[in-house]
C-alpha cells in the first residue's frame, strides 16, 4: 500500500500518544481534516510550511489502514493530496522520525517510502 506522511511537532505527537488520538494541528482543525502528503509531496510541504521550525517529527502511515476516511483531493498546484477526515489513531503510525534542520533551516525527511 502507498504511504502518507504527516509533519508535526514532537510535543503534538507526545500529546497524541497520551490522548490515544491526533485531532490535528491548527491548520487541520481550521480546514476540517488532517493534511497529509505523499512521499513525493512531503519535501515541498516541509520546505513551504515548516522551514525554520525545530522539534519536528515525520509520521509514516499506510494509506490502506485509513479506509474511507482518507480522501484524495486537489491542493497545491492541483495535485491530489491525501486528507484524513477523522482523528489519527497513533496505532496506525508505522514510523516516527525526527526531522533535523539543514543549514538553510529546511526540515530533513530522509528516505521516504512511496
C-alpha positions as CSV (number, residue, x, y, z in Angstrom):
1,X,0.0,0.0,0.0
2,X,1.0,3.6,-0.5
3,X,2.4,5.7,2.4
4,X,1.2,9.1,3.6
5,X,3.2,11.4,5.8
6,X,2.4,14.0,8.4
7,X,4.8,16.6,9.8
8,X,4.0,17.6,13.3
9,X,5.9,18.9,16.4
10,X,7.3,16.3,18.8
11,X,5.1,18.0,21.5
12,X,2.0,17.4,19.5
13,X,3.0,13.8,18.9
14,X,3.6,13.2,22.6
15,X,0.1,14.7,23.3
16,X,-1.4,12.4,20.7
17,X,0.2,9.4,22.3
18,X,-1.2,10.3,25.7
19,X,-4.6,11.0,24.3
20,X,-4.7,8.0,22.0
21,X,-5.6,10.2,19.0
22,X,-4.2,13.1,17.0
23,X,-7.0,15.6,16.3
24,X,-4.8,17.7,14.1
25,X,-2.6,20.8,14.1
26,X,-4.1,24.3,14.0
27,X,-4.4,24.2,10.1
28,X,-6.0,20.8,10.2
29,X,-8.6,21.9,12.8
30,X,-9.3,25.0,10.7
31,X,-9.7,23.1,7.5
32,X,-11.7,20.2,8.9
33,X,-9.3,17.4,8.0
34,X,-5.7,16.3,8.7
35,X,-3.4,17.3,5.9
36,X,-1.1,14.5,4.8
37,X,1.4,14.3,2.0
38,X,2.8,11.6,-0.3
39,X,6.5,10.8,-0.4
40,X,6.8,13.0,-3.5
41,X,4.9,15.9,-1.9
42,X,6.4,15.8,1.6
43,X,9.7,17.6,0.8
44,X,7.9,20.6,-0.6
45,X,5.5,20.6,2.3
46,X,8.4,20.7,4.7
47,X,10.1,23.5,2.8
48,X,7.0,25.7,2.3
49,X,5.2,25.1,5.6
50,X,7.8,24.1,8.2
51,X,11.1,26.0,7.3
52,X,12.9,27.2,10.4
53,X,10.8,25.1,12.8
54,X,12.8,22.8,15.1
55,X,11.5,19.9,17.1
56,X,9.5,18.3,14.2
57,X,8.8,14.6,13.6
58,X,7.6,12.8,10.5
59,X,4.8,10.3,10.8
60,X,4.6,7.5,8.2
61,X,1.1,6.0,7.7
62,X,-0.1,3.2,5.4
63,X,-3.0,4.7,3.5
64,X,-4.8,1.4,3.3
65,X,-5.2,1.4,7.1
66,X,-7.1,4.7,6.9
67,X,-10.0,3.4,4.9
68,X,-12.8,5.6,3.6
69,X,-11.9,8.4,6.0
70,X,-9.0,9.2,3.6
71,X,-9.9,11.4,0.6
72,X,-7.6,12.4,-2.3
73,X,-8.3,16.0,-3.1
74,X,-6.7,18.7,-5.3
75,X,-4.5,21.1,-3.4
76,X,-1.1,22.8,-4.1
77,X,-0.8,23.1,-7.9
78,X,-3.8,20.9,-8.5
79,X,-2.0,17.8,-7.3
80,X,-4.1,15.2,-5.4
81,X,-3.2,15.2,-1.7
82,X,-4.3,12.7,1.0
83,X,-6.7,14.3,3.5
84,X,-7.9,12.4,6.6
85,X,-11.4,13.3,7.7
86,X,-11.1,11.8,11.2
87,X,-8.7,11.8,14.1
88,X,-5.5,9.8,13.5
89,X,-5.1,6.8,15.7
90,X,-1.4,6.7,16.8
91,X,-1.5,2.9,16.5
92,X,-1.8,3.4,12.7
93,X,1.5,5.2,12.6
94,X,4.2,2.9,11.2
95,X,7.2,5.1,12.0
96,X,8.1,8.3,13.7
97,X,11.3,10.0,12.5
98,X,13.0,13.1,13.9
99,X,13.4,15.9,11.3
100,X,16.7,17.9,11.9
101,X,17.0,21.2,10.1
102,X,19.7,21.6,7.4
103,X,21.9,24.7,7.2
104,X,19.1,26.6,5.5
105,X,16.6,25.7,8.1
106,X,14.7,23.2,6.0
107,X,13.5,20.1,7.8
108,X,15.1,16.9,6.5
109,X,12.9,13.9,5.8
110,X,15.4,11.3,5.0
111,X,14.4,8.5,2.6
112,X,10.7,8.1,2.2
113,X,8.7,5.0,1.0
114,X,6.3,5.8,-1.8
